[in-house]
Amino acid sequence: MVLDVDLGSPVPPYEQLRAQLATMITCGTLPAGHRLPPIRQLAADLGLATGTIGGPTANSKPRVW
């Protein structure tokens, strides 16, 4: 799984991640039941705070894709 955040973008990082995850789910790149890496690992890989990662991954309201 490849997630990318553009820190120079006017779109907040958490929204960039949410949109990427939504696209991956919709396109089938992220299949049902697939586990994401731990929040701390994603944060370290992307150079972001864990709270930035936690929003779009753990605290999102369930959505119908």
N, CA, C and O of each residue as an XYZ file, in Angstrom:
260
protein
N       0.853     -1.172      0.000
C       0.000      0.000      0.000
C       0.895      1.230      0.000
O       1.842      1.330      0.781
N       0.581      2.151     -0.881
C       1.362      3.377     -0.988
C       0.445      4.560     -0.681
O      -0.533      4.814     -1.385
N       0.786      5.261      0.375
C       0.093      6.500      0.720
C       1.100      7.625      0.571
O       2.277      7.464      0.891
N       0.634      8.753      0.088
C       1.517      9.880     -0.138
C       0.835     11.140      0.370
O      -0.359     11.346      0.151
N       1.607     11.981      1.052
C       1.076     13.237      1.576
C       1.928     14.377      1.032
O       3.155     14.353      1.126
N       1.266     15.366      0.466
C       1.935     16.566     -0.033
C       1.770     17.652      1.019
O       0.706     18.259      1.137
N       2.835     17.892      1.784
C       2.766     18.869      2.867
C       2.627     20.301      2.348
O       2.267     21.198      3.111
N       2.903     20.524      1.074
C       2.749     21.846      0.488
C       1.354     22.104     -0.067
O       1.050     23.208     -0.520
N       0.518     21.086     -0.027
C      -0.835     21.201     -0.559
C      -1.733     21.989      0.394
O      -1.545     21.933      1.610
N      -2.714     22.727     -0.151
C      -3.677     23.405      0.725
C      -4.650     22.408      1.381
O      -5.342     22.756      2.338
N      -4.700     21.186      0.871
C      -5.558     20.151      1.457
C      -4.832     19.574      2.675
O      -3.681     19.152      2.558
N      -5.483     19.548      3.840
C      -4.832     19.035      5.041
C      -4.389     17.577      4.869
O      -5.047     16.807      4.170
N      -3.276     17.200      5.503
C      -2.776     15.832      5.373
C      -3.815     14.768      5.718
O      -3.908     13.755      5.025
N      -4.603     14.983      6.784
C      -5.583     13.965      7.159
C      -6.629     13.779      6.070
O      -7.128     12.671      5.873
N      -6.970     14.867      5.353
C      -7.947     14.765      4.272
C      -7.333     14.073      3.051
O      -8.012     13.318      2.355
N      -6.064     14.331      2.798
C      -5.372     13.636      1.712
C      -5.376     12.129      1.975
O      -5.637     11.338      1.069
N      -5.091     11.738      3.204
C      -5.082     10.315      3.560
C      -6.475      9.714      3.444
O      -6.637      8.616      2.912
N      -7.478     10.426      3.939
C      -8.848      9.917      3.873
C      -9.258      9.676      2.422
O      -9.846      8.645      2.093
N      -8.940     10.637      1.566
C      -9.303     10.514      0.156
C      -8.570      9.345     -0.509
O      -9.158      8.610     -1.302
N      -7.300      9.178     -0.186
C      -6.535      8.073     -0.765
C      -7.082      6.722     -0.305
O      -7.219      5.796     -1.105
N      -7.389      6.617      0.976
C      -7.944      5.358      1.493
C      -9.304      5.068      0.861
O      -9.596      3.924      0.516
N     -10.133      6.098      0.710
C     -11.447      5.916      0.085
C     -11.296      5.427     -1.349
O     -12.024      4.534     -1.782
N     -10.360      6.005     -2.083
C     -10.119      5.587     -3.463
C      -9.632      4.147     -3.516
O     -10.068      3.373     -4.368
N      -8.731      3.784     -2.609
C      -8.208      2.413     -2.583
C      -9.320      1.403     -2.293
O      -9.343      0.312     -2.863
N     -10.225      1.773     -1.417
C     -11.337      0.882     -1.084
C     -12.279      0.758     -2.275
O     -12.683     -0.345     -2.643
N     -12.623      1.884     -2.871
C     -13.543      1.900     -4.001
C     -13.001      1.121     -5.195
O     -13.744      0.403     -5.864
N     -11.709      1.265     -5.458
C     -11.089      0.602     -6.612
C     -10.729     -0.856     -6.339
O     -10.348     -1.584     -7.255
N     -10.849     -1.286     -5.080
C     -10.507     -2.660     -4.739
C      -9.033     -2.869     -4.442
O      -8.604     -3.999     -4.209
N      -8.250     -1.796     -4.448
C      -6.835     -1.898     -4.104
C      -6.662     -2.280     -2.637
O      -5.708     -2.966     -2.269
N      -7.583     -1.834     -1.823
C      -7.579     -2.149     -0.397
C      -8.786     -3.058     -0.145
O      -9.897     -2.575      0.072
N      -8.561     -4.371     -0.175
C      -9.692     -5.301     -0.080
C     -10.306     -5.346      1.315
O      -9.681     -4.961      2.303
N     -11.531     -5.820      1.367
C     -12.230     -5.979      2.648
C     -11.402     -6.867      3.563
O     -10.871     -7.894      3.141
N     -11.299     -6.462      4.810
C     -10.568     -7.234      5.807
C      -9.074     -6.956      5.849
O      -8.376     -7.447      6.736
N      -8.579     -6.174      4.899
C      -7.150     -5.850      4.884
C      -6.827     -4.968      6.081
O      -7.540     -4.007      6.371
N      -5.767     -5.299      6.756
C      -5.360     -4.498      7.921
C      -4.342     -3.455      7.510
O      -3.390     -3.738      6.783
N      -4.563     -2.252      7.988
C      -3.600     -1.176      7.761
C      -2.433     -1.353      8.717
O      -2.590     -1.966      9.773
N      -1.267     -0.827      8.367
C      -0.144     -0.849      9.312
C      -0.524     -0.065     10.574
O      -1.441      0.756     10.541
N       0.168     -0.311     11.669
C      -0.123      0.456     12.892
C       0.010      1.963     12.656
O       0.819      2.410     11.842
N      -0.790      2.724     13.377
C      -0.790      4.184     13.236
C       0.600      4.761     13.447
O       1.022      5.647     12.704
N       1.310      4.275     14.439
C       2.659      4.808     14.693
C       3.590      4.552     13.514
O       4.426      5.393     13.182
N       3.444      3.398     12.887
C       4.285      3.076     11.734
C       3.952      3.982     10.545
O       4.849      4.519      9.894
N       2.653      4.148     10.268
C       2.249      5.047      9.184
C       2.745      6.469      9.438
O       3.259      7.127      8.534
N       2.586      6.931     10.663
C       3.028      8.287     11.014
C       4.529      8.438     10.787
O       4.976      9.433     10.217
N       5.301      7.457     11.230
C       6.751      7.521     11.044
C       7.109      7.483      9.562
O       7.969      8.244      9.117
N       6.467      6.616      8.797
C       6.755      6.501      7.368
C       6.434      7.787      6.601
O       7.141      8.151      5.661
N       5.364      8.466      7.010
C       4.920      9.671      6.309
C       5.450     10.964      6.928
O       5.267     12.043      6.364
N       6.102     10.859      8.083
C       6.622     12.049      8.754
C       5.535     12.921      9.344
O       5.653     14.146      9.368
N       4.460     12.277      9.828
C       3.329     12.994     10.397
C       3.122     12.605     11.851
O       3.678     11.614     12.324
N       2.320     13.392     12.555
C       1.955     13.072     13.931
C       0.940     11.929     13.934
O       0.168     11.780     12.986
N       0.939     11.131     14.985
C       0.000     10.007     15.058
C      -1.443     10.483     15.034
O      -2.304      9.775     14.511
N      -1.734     11.645     15.577
C      -3.095     12.179     15.555
C      -3.566     12.492     14.146
O      -4.756     12.389     13.849
N      -2.644     12.871     13.283
C      -2.987     13.140     11.888
C      -3.389     11.851     11.185
O      -4.300     11.847     10.357
N      -2.716     10.769     11.511
C      -3.009      9.462     10.918
C      -4.272      8.876     11.532
O      -5.091      8.280     10.832
N      -4.428      9.046     12.833
C      -5.555      8.433     13.531
C      -6.907      8.911     13.063
O      -7.867      8.140     13.073
N      -7.011     10.158     12.654
C      -8.298     10.684     12.195
C      -8.886      9.911     11.034
O      -9.988      9.377     11.155
N      -8.182      9.832      9.906
C      -8.773      9.159      8.756
C      -8.768      7.637      8.844
O      -9.453      6.988      8.053
N      -8.031      7.051      9.763
C      -7.977      5.592      9.818
C      -8.838      5.016     10.930
O      -9.625      4.101     10.688
N      -8.705      5.527     12.131
C      -9.387      4.903     13.260
C     -10.658      5.609     13.701
O     -11.592      4.962     14.175
N     -10.707      6.914     13.555
C     -11.822      7.660     14.123
C     -12.866      8.085     13.090
O     -13.775      8.853     13.405
N     -12.741      7.599     11.885
C     -13.697      7.969     10.847
C     -15.026      7.293     11.102
O     -15.091      6.195     11.653
N     -16.083      7.968     10.690
C     -17.394      7.338     10.752
C     -17.439      6.269      9.666
O     -16.888      6.463      8.583
N     -18.088      5.144      9.947
C     -18.204      4.134      8.901
C     -18.930      4.705      7.692
O     -19.884      5.470      7.834
N     -18.476      4.331      6.511
C     -19.090      4.806      5.278
C     -19.426      3.617      4.404
O     -18.808      2.557      4.497
N     -20.391      3.809      3.578
C     -20.725      2.785      2.596
C     -19.956      3.121      1.327
O     -20.136      4.200      0.761
N     -19.119      2.228      0.883
C     -18.308      2.479     -0.305
C     -19.025      1.865     -1.433
O     -18.557      1.928     -2.570
